[in-house]
Amino acid sequence: MLKPGDVLRYYYLWARQADDREESGRKARPVCLVVKTTADPASLFLFPLTSQRPDRSRIHLAVSEIECRRVGLDFPSWLILDEYNRVDVGQAYDFISTEPIGAFSPAFLRKVAILIKEASTKRRVRAVLRT
């Protein structure tokens, strides 16, 4: 059963790619499941991880070395928080596997939640709906 904080490999579709009418991510990358709704069908909110330092204009959170080890990521890595993919559980075709490669700590997830809430308040978070 997937839960918030789980890190999975997924063909993440960046917002810029969606703007260009692409339908699937170009490569599998680690993503963090931050929210899982209980509605029917359940939706997953997936935020991308990258080993490339984000531009200063992006809302992001550096992943500490211990958190990177916890989920099997290279250090340094960053979690991008100003965009996400929303996918219904029943349409989760772009996962390499639905078995998590690791999970972030509750303390790290609290930091993530605070930043997402701040970004949402400023309307700086963009959803890419995957169907």
N, C-alpha and C positions, 0 to 999 in steps of 0.2 A: 504494500500500500504506500503510495507516494505521499510525502509530507513536506511542509515548508522547510526550506534549508537543504533539501536534497539537491545534489548536483548530478546532472545527466548529460549525455552527449546527444545533440539535436541539431538538425539542419536549420539553424536560426536565420530568419529572413529579416535583414536590416531594413529600417524604414526607407532608406534611400533606394534600396532594391525594390521594395514594394511600390515606391513612387514611379519606378521605371517599368512597372507591370510584371516584374518577376513573381513567380508563384512559390518558389522554394528557395531555401538557403543554398549557397554555393558549396559550402563545406560543413561538415559536422563540427560543432564546437561545444565546449562545456557551457551549460546554462544552469542558473539557479532557480528552482521552483520557489517563488516567494509567497504566492497565494494559491490556494486550491479552494474553489467555491464548493458549496454543498448543494447547489441547485441541480436540477436534472435537465440536461446533462451537466455534469461537473465541468468547470473550466479551470485550466492551469494558466498561471501568469508566469512566464519564463523570461528571466533577465539574462543577457549575455555576459560571458566572461571573456576577457582578452588578455593576451600577454603583451600587446602593444600599448604603450602609454597613451591614454586618451588626450585629445585636445582639451585645453582648459575650458572651452565653452561647454563641454559635456559634463553632465552630472554623473559622478562616479565615486567609487569607494575603493581604495587600495586594499588588497587582500593581504593580510599579514603572513609572514612565513609559516607560522604554525597552522593557520587556516588553510594555506596552500597545501601543506603536508596532509592535513586532515582529509582533503578531498582529492588529492593526487594531481594538483596543478603545479606548473612551473612557477617559480618565484623569480621576478615579481609578476603579479597578475592584478587585474582590476575588474570590478563588477560595474557594468554600465547601468545606470538607473534612470535615464531619461527616455528610454524606450523599452518595450517588451513585446513578446509575442503572446497572444491569447489563443489558446487552442482548447477545443472540447475534448474531453478524455476519449470519447468514442471515435475521434478523428485524429488521433495521435500517430499519424503515419510517418512523420519525419524524425522520429526518435531512432537512434541506433539501437537502443534498448531502453526499456522502461525500468531497468534495474539501475539504481543510483550507483555512481562511482564513488560517492562519499557524501558527507553532509556537513554543513557549516554549524558552528556552535550557536546556541540560543543567544549568547551575548553579541555575536556578530550579526545575527538576524535582527536584533533590536536596533542596532545602528542602521541597518538597511531600511527598516521600517520608518525610522525617523526621517531619513533623507528622502525616501519616496513620498512621505506625507508632506514634507516641505516643498518638494518639487511639484506635487499635485496641486497644492494650494496656489502655487505660482503658474499653474497650467503649463508646466515644462516636461510633462511625461506624455509620451505618445504610444498608443497601442497599435500594433499590427495584428489585425484579426486574421487568423489562419482558418480556412474552411476546407 
